[in-house]
Amino acid sequence: MASKTQQTEKIRARKHKSNKVNMKAAQKRLAKNYEVLERLVEAR
């Protein structure tokens, strides 16, 4: 079994790693917002 320090390092590394599912959802949301903003600019 790994030492407490090694376990802690692995947990911290896992928590600091980006969550791909959330990143994809955020990317989609940003793209949608960008499209809405573009339409608003064109309407002016």
Steps between C-alpha positions, in 0.01 A plus 500: 500500500624849417602742770267778613714755314472309173125459544462872572709592192285277278176645638622858454616424144160349419315801643716748308450318170237664280167326467451433128121466521465839670749654257299380199175631650662836573640514145155437352346764725763755402452425129126549537549830684741616231243426228234698686738794538586487128129513411452798731788685337361428152155623601634844594 
